[in-house]
Amino acid sequence: MKFGDTPLRLAEGAILAHSQRIGGRTFKKGVVLSSDDTDFFRKNGVENIVTARLGPNDLDENEAAHRLAKALETTGLKAGRAGTGRCNLIAQFDGLIQIDAKIIARLNRKNEAITIATVSPESVLKEGDIAATVKIITFGVAANHVAGCEKLIAEKRPVSLHPFSRLRIGLIQTTLSGTKQSVIEKAHHVTDDRITALGSEFAEEIICAHGEEQVTGAIREMKQKRIDILLILGASAIADRRDVVPQAVINAGGDIDHFGMPVDPGNLMLLAHLEEMKILGIPGSARSPRLHGFDWLLQRFSAGRQVTARDITAMGVGGLLKEIPSRPMPRRSGEISYPPNEKNIAAVILAAGQSRRMGKRNKMLVEIDGKPMVRHIAEAIIETGAKPLVVVTGHQPEELKTALTGIDATFVHNPQFADGLSTSLKSGLGALPDNINGALIALGDMPGIAASHLNRLIAAFDPEKDQLICVPTRHGKRGNPVLWHSRFFSVMAQLSGDVGARHLIGEHADYVVDIEMDDDAVITDLDTPAALDAYLHSRKD
């Protein structure tokens, strides 16, 4: 592949090496330049441009990425579409992934243009999750390097996905004289969440006194009820192989496989079995929904994997979980506040300002076509199906809520609204759930925005193609609202003063897609009385 500064007269048919915005148009890197493109550059004063040109034995970045992702396909893992040199391997069902780290490292050493990144080994994947991504980091790569990788993948099969089985799982909880009912109930709900998240059945629960005889009887009863995995959560932690729970397992006819675990939390874990029924004696720390060593064992068993003492002792590297903030286990379906829409897009309306340039009126409340101004953008968002809708209030919050009566929205008050737009942006982003893919960031003073504008932004949003920032334009001028991928939220939350996230568009040009609109609504905000009067006059014409 040839790469470098190229005279414009020789650039036709070459690949643009860097994204360019010139003359109101954006040219994305990776585009093959046409004669019209080079003519446009020439008219705008460009004489040389950095390009790449593939050789006769090179593969285009997308073809190379797709071939390698296809080679990695196996039961439950399927290659997605290739774009910008990237192709993802996507889970087709819920399961536990196994990865041969040594083979992935060998593939990444084949050629520096070829990169394969995977999730961590033994990760839980949901249907639709990305298991791995192949990225060709140049615009092309020699075909023989790709063929070498394909051969190694075919020989070693470095990635596999093991589906979760629907197992019958039972729980024994023991009690002492001071055990509170609330503790028993919390453990029940947390355990239920863990089990159902893996697609299994919380089949039976027995609550008994913390004594060898009582626990032995409960174990035998669970065996009679055809339990696949038995969890025993003692009121007192297991301190030794001769403690109550291990002795009860032996009394019931079972065997102890291993005691202890180099994972924190999870150190006082007991692995045992009674014939084909697996038994896990779990410490009190498993009453918390935070990630636990017990989760690792339950996930492996649910995926049909065998776990030995040797497997447990190998879990020490990466086993320090105690200080790692982790999301809680999935909530029961009835508690989920916001079901995802097709692309899992949310929306934020920034409506906290004091409308200083508008004079004494709060522009958000000015009626346009019989509705408060802010209601127009809110109704347009609701029509798209984007959820949740977060409205940031500041100045006159109660009046704003009244203006949006009947709108399915979450209202977040920003007490620091006078300090600038960035404070409202932080407030809005902070109210969004963790599981969304992106959010429309909208201004409340753009009443001309319709669902059709927003739907075009949502349609363009495509993480597989690195189309992560979708910006509406009119005659080359960028406007609002902007659809942002969630990966940028943390950067946006660090902004300060009376500024939005506009400068981040320029800093992340490779992820920007401009969507040209058919009218001026996306570049029309009503900040002043003159702008408002002109807009109202145009509505009468």
Residue pairs with C-beta under 8 A, 6 or more apart in sequence:
1 52
1 53
1 54
1 55
1 58
1 138
1 139
1 140
1 141
2 52
2 53
2 55
3 17
3 50
3 51
3 52
3 53
3 138
3 139
4 50
4 51
5 48
5 49
5 50
6 14
6 48
6 49
6 50
6 51
7 47
7 48
8 38
8 41
8 42
8 46
8 47
8 48
8 49
9 38
11 33
11 38
11 41
11 49
11 51
12 33
12 34
12 35
12 37
12 38
13 32
13 33
13 53
14 32
14 33
14 51
14 52
14 53
15 30
15 31
15 32
15 33
15 51
15 52
15 53
15 54
15 139
15 140
16 27
16 28
16 29
16 30
16 31
16 32
16 33
16 49
16 50
16 51
17 29
17 49
17 50
17 51
17 52
17 139
18 29
18 50
19 26
19 27
19 28
19 29
19 509
19 510
19 512
20 26
20 27
20 41
20 49
21 27
21 509
22 40
22 41
22 44
22 46
23 40
23 43
23 44
23 476
24 475
24 476
24 477
25 40
25 476
26 509
26 512
26 514
27 37
28 510
28 513
29 510
30 61
30 84
30 85
30 139
31 37
33 49
33 51
41 49
52 138
52 139
52 140
54 60
54 139
54 140
55 140
55 142
57 142
57 143
57 144
58 140
58 141
58 142
58 143
59 67
59 140
59 141
59 142
59 143
59 146
60 139
60 140
61 84
61 85
61 136
61 138
61 139
61 140
61 141
62 82
62 83
62 84
62 85
62 87
62 136
63 82
64 85
64 114
64 136
64 140
64 141
64 146
65 82
65 85
65 86
65 87
65 134
65 135
65 136
66 79
66 81
66 82
66 87
67 146
67 150
68 87
68 114
68 116
68 134
68 146
68 149
68 150
68 153
69 79
69 80
69 82
69 87
69 88
69 89
69 132
69 134
70 79
71 149
71 150
71 153
71 154
72 79
72 89
72 116
72 132
72 134
72 153
72 158
72 159
73 79
73 89
74 157
74 159
74 160
74 161
75 160
75 161
76 91
76 92
76 93
76 95
76 161
76 163
77 89
77 90
77 91
77 92
77 131
77 159
77 160
77 161
78 89
78 90
78 92
79 87
79 88
79 89
79 90
80 87
80 88
80 89
80 90
80 464
81 87
81 464
81 465
83 462
83 464
83 465
83 466
84 465
84 466
84 510
85 135
85 136
85 137
85 138
85 139
86 133
86 134
86 135
86 136
86 464
86 465
86 466
87 133
87 134
87 464
88 130
88 131
88 132
88 133
88 134
88 464
89 130
89 131
89 132
89 133
89 134
89 159
90 128
90 129
90 130
90 131
91 97
91 125
91 126
91 127
91 128
91 129
91 130
91 131
91 161
92 127
92 161
93 127
93 161
93 163
94 124
94 125
94 126
94 127
94 163
94 164
94 198
94 199
95 124
95 125
95 161
95 162
95 163
95 164
95 303
96 122
96 123
96 124
96 125
96 161
96 162
96 164
96 299
96 300
96 302
96 303
96 305
97 118
97 119
97 121
97 122
97 123
97 125
97 131
97 159
97 160
97 161
97 162
98 121
98 122
98 159
98 160
98 161
98 162
99 118
99 119
99 120
99 121
99 158
99 159
100 156
100 157
100 158
100 159
101 121
103 152
103 153
103 156
103 158
104 116
104 118
104 158
104 159
106 152
107 114
107 116
107 149
107 152
107 153
107 158
108 114
108 115
108 116
110 145
110 148
110 149
110 152
111 141
111 142
111 145
112 137
113 136
113 137
113 138
113 140
113 141
113 145
114 134
114 136
114 141
114 145
114 146
114 149
115 134
115 135
115 136
115 137
116 132
116 133
116 134
116 135
117 132
117 133
117 135
118 131
118 132
118 159
119 125
119 129
119 130
119 131
119 132
120 318
122 296
122 299
122 300
124 198
124 299
125 131
125 161
131 159
131 161
132 159
162 303
162 304
162 305
163 303
163 304
164 198
164 199
164 200
164 302
164 303
165 199
165 200
165 302
165 303
165 304
166 199
166 200
166 201
167 200
167 201
167 228
167 229
167 301
167 302
168 200
168 201
168 203
168 204
168 225
168 226
168 227
168 228
168 229
169 195
169 200
169 201
169 202
169 203
169 227
169 228
169 229
169 230
169 231
170 203
170 204
170 205
170 206
170 222
170 225
170 227
170 229
170 230
170 231
171 187
171 188
171 191
171 202
171 204
171 205
171 206
171 230
171 231
171 232
171 233
172 205
172 206
172 207
172 208
172 215
172 218
172 219
172 222
172 230
172 231
172 232
172 233
173 184
173 187
173 188
173 205
173 206
173 207
173 208
173 233
173 235
174 207
174 208
174 209
174 210
174 211
174 214
174 215
174 232
174 233
174 234
174 235
174 236
174 244
174 245
175 184
175 207
175 208
175 209
175 210
175 235
176 209
176 210
176 235
176 236
179 235
183 287
184 207
186 287
187 233
187 286
187 287
188 205
189 332
190 286
190 287
190 288
190 289
190 329
191 202
191 231
191 233
191 286
192 202
192 332
193 289
193 329
193 330
193 331
193 332
194 289
194 295
194 298
194 329
195 201
195 202
195 298
196 202
196 330
196 332
197 329
197 330
198 298
198 299
198 302
199 302
200 229
200 302
203 225
203 227
204 222
204 225
204 227
206 218
206 221
206 222
208 214
208 215
208 217
208 218
210 234
210 235
210 236
210 244
211 244
212 244
212 247
212 248
212 251
215 232
215 244
215 245
215 248
216 248
216 251
216 252
219 230
219 232
219 248
219 249
219 252
219 254
219 274
219 279
220 252
220 253
222 230
222 277
223 252
223 274
223 275
223 277
227 277
228 276
228 277
228 278
229 277
229 278
229 279
229 280
229 298
229 301
229 302
230 274
230 277
230 278
230 279
230 280
231 280
231 282
232 245
232 270
232 279
232 280
232 281
232 282
233 282
233 284
233 286
233 287
234 244
234 245
234 281
234 284
236 244
237 268
237 283
237 284
238 244
238 245
238 246
238 259
238 268
238 270
238 281
238 283
239 268
240 246
240 259
241 256
241 259
245 270
245 281
246 256
246 259
246 270
246 272
246 281
249 255
249 256
249 270
249 272
249 274
249 279
249 281
250 256
252 274
253 274
253 275
254 272
254 273
254 274
254 275
254 277
254 279
255 272
255 273
255 274
256 270
256 271
256 272
257 271
257 272
257 273
257 308
257 309
258 270
258 271
258 308
258 309
258 312
258 313
259 269
259 270
259 271
260 267
260 268
260 269
260 312
261 267
261 268
261 269
261 293
261 312
261 315
261 319
262 312
262 313
262 315
262 316
262 319
263 269
263 292
263 293
263 296
263 315
263 316
263 319
263 320
263 321
264 293
264 319
264 320
264 321
264 322
265 283
265 285
265 286
265 288
265 290
265 292
265 293
265 321
265 322
266 283
266 285
266 286
266 292
266 293
266 294
266 296
266 319
266 321
267 283
267 293
268 283
269 280
269 281
269 282
269 283
269 293
269 294
269 297
269 312
270 279
270 280
270 281
270 282
271 278
271 279
271 280
271 281
271 297
271 307
271 309
271 312
272 278
272 279
272 280
272 281
273 279
278 301
280 294
280 297
280 298
282 294
283 294
285 292
286 292
286 294
289 328
289 329
290 321
290 326
290 328
291 321
291 324
291 326
292 321
293 315
293 319
293 321
296 315
297 307
297 312
300 307
300 311
301 307
327 434
337 388
337 433
338 346
338 387
338 388
338 433
339 387
340 387
340 435
340 436
341 385
341 386
341 387
342 385
343 437
343 438
343 458
343 461
344 435
344 436
344 437
344 438
345 384
345 386
345 436
345 437
345 438
345 439
345 440
345 458
345 461
345 483
346 386
346 387
346 388
346 389
346 390
346 432
346 433
346 436
346 438
346 439
346 440
347 381
347 384
347 386
347 387
347 388
347 389
347 390
347 439
347 440
347 441
347 442
347 481
348 389
348 390
348 391
348 392
348 425
348 428
348 429
348 431
348 432
348 439
348 440
348 441
348 442
349 374
349 377
349 378
349 381
349 389
349 390
349 391
349 392
349 409
349 428
349 442
349 443
349 444
350 392
350 421
350 424
350 425
350 428
350 441
350 442
350 443
350 444
351 364
351 374
351 391
351 392
351 393
351 394
351 400
351 444
352 392
352 393
352 394
352 395
352 414
352 417
352 423
352 424
352 427
353 394
353 395
353 417
353 421
353 424
354 362
354 394
354 395
354 417
354 418
355 361
355 362
355 363
355 364
355 395
357 527
357 528
358 366
358 526
358 527
358 528
358 529
358 532
359 529
362 395
362 396
362 399
363 373
363 445
363 526
363 527
363 532
364 372
364 373
364 374
364 400
364 403
364 444
364 445
365 372
365 373
365 374
365 396
365 399
365 400
365 403
366 372
366 373
366 526
366 532
367 373
368 376
368 447
368 535
368 536
368 539
369 376
369 447
369 539
371 379
372 403
372 404
373 444
373 445
373 447
373 526
374 391
374 400
374 403
374 404
374 444
374 445
375 403
375 404
375 407
376 446
376 447
376 448
376 449
377 442
377 443
377 444
377 446
377 447
377 449
377 481
378 389
378 391
378 404
378 407
378 409
379 407
380 449
380 450
380 451
380 453
380 454
381 389
381 440
381 442
381 451
381 454
382 389
382 407
382 408
383 451
384 451
384 454
384 455
384 458
386 440
386 454
386 458
387 408
388 409
388 410
388 432
388 433
389 407
389 408
389 409
389 410
390 409
390 410
390 411
390 412
390 428
390 431
390 432
391 400
391 404
391 407
391 409
391 410
391 411
391 412
391 444
392 412
392 413
392 414
392 417
392 424
392 425
392 427
392 428
393 400
393 401
393 411
393 412
393 413
393 414
393 417
394 413
394 414
394 415
394 417
394 418
394 424
395 417
397 411
397 413
400 411
401 411
404 411
410 431
412 427
412 428
412 430
412 431
413 427
414 423
414 424
414 427
416 423
417 423
417 424
419 497
419 498
420 496
420 497
420 498
420 499
421 498
421 499
421 500
422 495
422 496
422 497
422 498
422 499
422 500
425 441
425 492
425 493
425 495
425 500
425 501
426 492
426 493
426 495
428 441
429 439
429 489
429 492
429 493
430 493
432 439
432 486
432 489
436 486
437 461
437 463
437 485
437 486
438 461
438 468
438 483
438 484
438 485
438 486
439 483
439 484
439 486
439 489
440 454
440 457
440 458
440 481
440 482
440 483
441 480
441 481
441 482
441 483
441 484
441 500
441 501
442 449
442 480
442 481
443 480
443 481
443 525
445 525
445 526
445 527
446 480
446 481
446 521
446 522
446 524
446 525
446 526
447 526
447 535
448 519
448 520
448 521
448 524
448 535
449 480
449 481
449 521
449 522
450 521
453 472
453 517
453 521
453 522
454 481
456 472
456 515
456 517
457 470
457 472
457 481
457 482
457 483
457 515
458 470
458 483
460 467
460 470
460 483
460 513
460 515
461 467
461 468
461 470
461 483
461 485
463 485
466 510
466 511
467 511
467 513
468 484
468 485
468 487
468 488
468 508
468 511
468 512
469 482
469 483
469 484
469 485
469 488
469 504
469 505
469 508
469 511
469 512
469 513
470 482
470 483
470 513
470 515
471 478
471 479
471 482
471 505
471 512
471 513
471 514
471 515
472 478
472 479
472 480
472 481
472 482
472 514
472 515
472 517
472 522
473 479
473 514
473 515
473 516
473 517
473 522
474 516
474 517
474 519
474 520
474 522
474 523
477 523
478 505
478 514
478 523
479 517
479 522
479 523
479 524
480 522
480 525
481 522
482 501
482 505
484 492
484 501
485 511
488 501
488 504
488 508
491 504
492 501
492 504
495 501
505 512
524 531
524 535
525 531
526 532
526 535
